Amino acid sequence: MRTSFPLKQLALVAGLCLPFFANAQQATKYKPNWQNLDLQTDSVFGISTEKAYKELLPGKKHVTVLVAVIDGGVDVEHEDLKKVIWNNPKEKPGDKKDDDKNGYIDDIHGWDFIGSAKGDVHYDNLELTRMVRIYNTRFANADSTKLTGKDLADFKAYGKMKAELNKKTTEAQQTYDIINRFNGLIDNVLTKIGNQNPSIADIEKFQPNGGAETYVKGVLIKALPDFKDVADFKEKEIKGGLEHFKEMLDYHLNLNFNSRDTVGDNYNNANERNYGNNDVAGPDADHGSHVAGIIGAVRDNNIGIMGVANDVAIMSVRTVPNGDERDKDVANAIRYAAANGAKVVNMSFGKGYSYNKKAVDEAVKFAMSKDVLLIHAAGNENENTEVELNVPNRTYEDKSGTANAWIEVGASGPTDDATLKASFSNYGKTSVDVFAPGVAIYSTTPKSTYAEHDGTSMAAPVVTGLAALIRSYYPKLTALQVKEIILKSVVKISHNIEIKDGDNKKEVPFTDICATGGVVNAYNALKLAATY
């Protein structure tokens, strides 16, 4: 599932036991380009990209680096992206032929592995839901007392999965009902105020009757500074929250929903490669477009934003629906990117279960053979990935080793204090390599618009952009060398930071939450790259 938080202010309602928003980062008011700024100069913990461009890169030659964005789709016509979108030089647009003989017809800007001539997959289950559905069939008539070996182990795992699915479904329904009731309370307060879109002054004057109205008044006063007005708050947060949990109930957690007929492949054949279509945007390109902008939005056009890298071509490989991505599609996306020349691959997605990790691992090994650097988001559950599974990951299931040219990225915030780790970010002493800015990141969204998003989904493309920047100015460096440079050049964090400890918080050294103990830094990385 794509790992970002589009909804912020409903975290204010976390006191009403909203599990989804318990780890959401509060809205912030930082400079739009803060991820590229410098801690000493600008007082925000960016990665010093602008300092590097100003002091280290003037006059230096650079080459275009092909970067694959494996995601939910990219708006290739966006005003701040269209100049950096990859155009397959071996393919003739619109001739309905596989001109370059790579197995994909008219793959001009990339490929969509979750579409077909029928259309594109928008929603899908969680992997948990799909696995419970498979096990429901497998163990429908099983006598558990007669099961042994792997069958018994799978049956026990099945029981845990069913319990987890039931818990998630119950929580989603309860949360939907809570938000719906809260929406009704807001409407009642607005009716009493006599204005469906009151100002903060109007709300402050309102005399509540009882605890519920007092609570609503407090939430509105606290939330509204980050929105145009009450109508904007209701549209983005309340409506957004209701839609999110309705989608969870209707699609993500629904055992009776199966999207795969839209694709039309043989899903059980992990070796099948040639399916999909060339619609690289799909029905919802918000997340992928945001990721692409962070990496390489045009820096010198005086519109929009500035990506980290100034000379990239963005290849869109649509793989991630609204729901959990499927291993077969992820494997094929990685293979497609590597086979078609991508040198850096961004993967801002993840899930807690894997149906066919072997297929993904084999694709990762193929990418390693092509000198590709893979960048992956650590996830947004505020969990320790030393303990909780987040896939894909670098460790091969067959115990044959790990993917060396892989960087796992946690999300950091702009303030150099105990809150530097984003409250939602996963972490791990050895499973996460580095942290990078992932809070209130302003970037490109469909139809030439822009928005702030939070998530390790935003932190990963910061590192992807840095990797592309290094490979652009130092093209002879290998993927492993670029990784080594990024990891060696982090800004080390000497103070403790807050992490979850059960229901409480505790402070730990930054070295307890990632292998390098630091936040990536473009200035340091480019200085180090010059010495290789």
N, C-alpha and C positions, 0 to 999 in steps of 0.2 A: 504494500500500500504506500502511496505517496506520503512522504513524511514532512508535513508542515501543518501549522496551526492557522487556519484562516479566521478563526473566531477567537477574540481576545477578551472582550469585556464580560462575556458570560462567566469567566472565571470569578467574577464578583458574586455569582450565585452559588459558588462552591460550597458555601455554608448550608445549602439545601441539598448537599450530597450529590452533586453532579460529577460523576466519576471522570467523564471525558475532559472536563475543564480543570480538574484539580491541579494539573501540572502546566496549565497554559501560562505563558509569559504575559505580564501586564503590558498594555500599550505604552509606547515610549515616544518621546519627542526628540529624536536625534537627527543630525544632519543626514540628508538622503544618501550621501555617498560615504557614510561613516566607516563602512567596512574597508575602504581603501585609504583611510586617513592614518595619521601617525599619533601614537600615544603622547609623545613628548610635545609635539607641535600643536595638536588639535584636541588634546584631552579626551580622546575616545580611543578605545583599544582596537583600532583597525590594524591592517597588515602592512601599512606604509607603502602602498602601491604608488601613490602620487609622488612621494619622496623619491622612489626608485626611478620613476619616469623623469623627474626633474634633475636628479643628480647623477644617475648611473647610465641612462640609456640614450641621451641625445646623440645623434649622429651614428649610432650603431646600426649595422645591417640586421635585418630579421627576415624570416621566411614565414609563410602561412602554415599554420598547424591545423590539421583536421581533427576536430573534437566531436565525438559522438555523445549525444544526449539521449540516453535510454530512459524514456519517461512516458507521460501521457499524451505527448504531442507538442509541437511547436508551431506558433503562428509565423509562417515563413514570409508573410506580407507585412509584418509589423514595421513601422517606420524606422525603428532603431535597431532592427535585426536583419532586414532584407538584404542589406549589403554584405552581411557576413554569413548568409546561409549557403551551405555547400551546394554546388551544381555539379552533378556527376558528369565529368567531361567525356565519358565514353557512351553516354546515353542520349538519344534524340528525343526531346519532349514530344509526347502525344502521338507517337507513331504506333503505339500498342505492340511494340516488339522489344525483345530482350537484346538490345543492341550490343551490350558488353558481355553477354553470355554468362552472367553471374547467377541466373536463375530467377531474376526479378524484373518484371516488365515495367518500363518507364519509372524506374527508381531514381528520379531526378534529384530529390533532396534527401533521400533516405528510404525507409520502408516502415510499413505498419503491419506488425505480426498479430494484431487482434482485430483484423478486418477481413473483408472479402468483397465480392461483387454484390453481396446482399446488404452490405453496410458495415458499420464499425461497432465493436463492443464498447459500451459506455460503462455499464455497471457489471460487477462480478461479485462472487462470494469471497469471504475470507478463505484462506487455505484450510483453516480449522473446519469450516463448514463443509468444504469439499471432501476432506478426509473423513469426517463423520458420515457423510453420505456414502462414501465408498465402503466404510466399515459396516454401515447399516446393512448393506447388501451382503457383504462377506460373512457377517456373523448373524444373519437373520434367523437361522435355524441351528445355531451352534450350541452344543452342550459343553459348557465351560469346564465341567468336571473331567472331560476327556481330552481337553486341549493340552498340548505339551510344546516345549521349545519355543520357536519363533511365534507360532500361532497363539500360545498362551501369553507371551509378552505383548503381542499386538492387541490381544483382547483386553489386557489390563490397560494398555495405553488408550484404547478405544473408550473404556469407561471413564478415564480422566478427561478425554476430549469431549465426551458428551456432557459431562458435568460442567466443563468450562464453557461450552457453547450455551448451555442452559443459563448459566450465570450471566454471560454477556447479553443474552437476549432479555433476561429479566431486568438487568441494569439499564439497557437501552430503552425498554418500554417505560420503566419508572422515570428515567430522565426525560424522555419525551413528554410524559404526563406532567412532570414538574415544570418544565419550560412552558408547556401549554397553559398550566394554571397561572404561572407567573405572568404570562402574556395577558390573561384575563384580568389579573390584579392591576396591571398597568392600565389597561383599558378603563377599568373602573375608576382609577385615580384621575385619568385624563378627563373622564366624563364629569367627575366632581369639580375638577379645576375649570371645566367649561371650555377647554381648548385641546384639540387632539394633537396639537404640535406646540406645546408651551415652551417658553424660554426657561432658562435656569432660574431667573428671578421669579417667574410665575410658580415654579415648583417649590422654591424656598418659602414662598408665602403660604403655600398650602398647609392646612392644619389637618394632619392625618387622624383617623379614628381607628385606633387599635394597632397592634404590632405589625400586621401585614402591610397596611398602608404606610406605616413608618419605615418599614424595610424597603418598600418600593421607592419611596421618596429618597432614601439614602443611596440606593443603587443608581437611580437616575442622576442625582447630583454628582456622584463620583464618576459616572461613565460619560456624561455628555460632553465634557471638554474635548474628548477625542472624536466627536462626531459633529456633523453639521447641525443637527437638531434631533429631536425625539424621533421623528419619522425615519431619519437616517439610522439611528440606533436600532429601531425596531426592524428595519429592513435588513440590516447587515448582521445583527446579532441574534435577535429573537427568531426572525424568519429563517436565518441561516442555521440556527441551532435545531429548529424543528425539522428543517429539510435534512440536516445531517443524520439525525436519529431515525427519521422516517426511512432514509436510504439504508441505514444499518438494518432495520427491521425487514424492509421489503427485499433487499438484495444481499447485503453482506452476510447476514445471519440466517437467511431463509433457505432451508434445505430443499424447498420445492422450486427454487429459482436456479436455472442453469443457462448461462449465456453462450455456451460453446457452439451451439448450432449456427450461430451467426458466422463463425470463422469457417466451419465446414471441413476442418482437417480431421485426421485420425488422431485424436488426442493421446491415445495410448502408444502411439509410435513416436518416441522421442527423437528418432533419427530423421523424421520428416522435416524438410527444410523449406520447400518452395510453396508457401501458402501466404495469404495476406493480401494487401493492396498497397497502393502508393500514396494513400491519404495520410500524410505525416503530421497533420494537425488533429484530425479526429474531432469528436463532438465537444471536447473540453480541453483546450490547450493552455489553460491558465497556469498550471504547475510547471509544465515543461517550458513554456515561454519565459516564466519568471527565472527558472534555472538558467536558460540560455542567455538571458540578459546579464545575469551576474557574471557569467563566464566571459562574454565577449561583445556586449552591446557596443555599438560604434562610439568611440571616445571623442571624436573631433567634429561632430556634426551639429553641435550646439542645440541638440534636442535630447529629450529623454534623460538617459543615465549614462554612466561610463562603466563598461565591463572591466574586469581585471586585465584581460589580455587584449592587445591592440592589433593582433594579426592572426585571426582564426577563421576557419570555415566550420560552421555548425551543421553537423549531420543529425537529423532527427530520426530516431528509431523508436517508433511508437509501440509500447509493450505493456504499459501500466494502466489498467482501468481504474474506475472508481470502485475499489475493492482490492483484493490481493492479486498481484501479478502471478502468472503461472510459470513454473520452472522451464517448461519446454520453450516458451516464448522468450524468456530471459536468456536461455542458452543460445537460441538462434539470433537474438539481438546482438549478443556479444560476438558471436561468430561473424555476423554481417559486418559489424563495425570494424573488426580486426581485418577481415578479408578485403574490405574496401578502402583501407588505408588510414583509418583513424589511429592517432598516436596517443590520445588520451580519451578515456571513456568515463563519463559521469553517470553514477547510479544512485539517484536520490529516491530510493525505495527500500522496503524491507518488510519482513514478516516473521512470525514466531514459529512457523512450521514449514517443512519442505517436503513436497511429494516426490520429487526426483532430483535430489541434489547432485547425483552422479552426472546427470546431463549438463548441469550448470558447471560443475567442476571440470568436465572435459572441455567445455567451451572456454573456460578461464585458462586452462592449460594451452589451448590453441592461441589465445590472446597473448599469453606469455611468450610463446614461440615467435610471435610477430612484433615483439618489442613494444607492446602496448602497456600503458600505465592505467590501472583501474582505480577510480576514486569512489568510495562508497560512504553513504550517510549512516551514522551509527544508530539512528532511531530516536523517537521522541517520548519514550515511556518512563523516563527518569529511572532507568534500571541499569544494573551492573551486568554488562554482556559477558563477563566472565562466568556468570551464573545463568542468565536468561538467554536463550537462543535468539539471535537476530540474523536471518539469512536473506541474501547470500552472504557468505563470509569467506575468508581466505583459506580456511582449513579444509583440506580435501577429506571427503567422507571415507575414502578407502585407506586413510592413514598413510598416504604416500608423501605427505608433506604439506607445504603451504604455498600459496601464490605469493611470490616475493615482490612482484611489482604491483602491489596493492596498498592503498592508504585508506584507513578507516578514520572517519572524521566526526568529532563531537562539535556541539555548538557553544560558542561563547557569546557573552554580551559586551556592551561597550564600556563598562565601568570596571576599573582595576581594583576590585575589592573582593570580599567573600562571595559576592554574587556573580563573579566572572563566568562561572559555568552557568549556562542558560538553565533555568529551573526545570525545563522539560527534557534536557538532553540525556541520552544514555551515556554511559561511561564505562571504562574498564582499564585496569592497571596495565594489561598487556594486549587486550583485544581492541582498544582504541589507540590510534597512533598520535593524533594531534587534535587540537581544537582550532576553530576558525569562526569568524563572526556569523551568527545565525539568528539574531534578534532584530526585529523591525528593519528588515532589509528591503529597500525600495528597488523594484525592478519592473521589467516589461511584462505586461499581461495582454491578452488578445485584443484585437481591433485598435492597435496603437494606443493602448491605455497603460497605466502604471499603478502599482499597488505595493503596500508593505506586507510581507509575509514573515512568519517566524518558522524556524525548524532546522534540524540538521540537514534537511533538504536544501536549505540556503547556504549552510556552512560548507557542504561538499563542493558545490560549484565555485566557491571562493578558492578552494584548494585546486580544483580542476583548472580554473583560470590561471592560477600561479604556475601550475605544471606546464600549461600551454605557453605561457609567457617565457618560461625558462627554455623550453624546447624550440621556441621561435628564435630567440637570440643566440642560443647555443645548440644548434640542431644536431651536432655530432654526439651529444650526450645520450646515453641509453636510458631506457625507462628506469632501470635500477639506480643509475646515477642521479637522475632527477629526483627519485624518491629519497635517496640518501641526502641530497642537498636540502630538500624541504624539511626533512626530519632533523637534520643537524643544525639548521638555521633558525629554529623556533626561538621565540622570546620566552625564556624560562620564567616560571611563576614562583616567587619565593614565599608568598603568603599562603595561608590556608584558604580553602573555599568550602562552601556549604554543599552537602549532599544529603539525600534521604537516608534515614536510619529507622526503618519501620514506619511508625506514624510521626516520628520526630525528625529533627535535623541534627547533623553533627558537622564539625569542621575537620577537614583532612588536608594533607599536602596535595598539590596538583599532581605530583608523581603517583598518587594513589588512583587517579582517574584516567591517566593516559600514559603511554609508554615514554614519551619524550618529556612530559611535564611542562608543555608549553603551547603557545599559540603561534601559528605560522606567520612568517614575516617575509614579504616580497623583497624588501631592501636587503635584508641579511642574505636571503637565498640567492639573489642575483650577484651580490658581492662574492659569495662563496662559489657560485657557478663559474665566475671568471677565473678562478684558480685551478679549475679542473683541466 
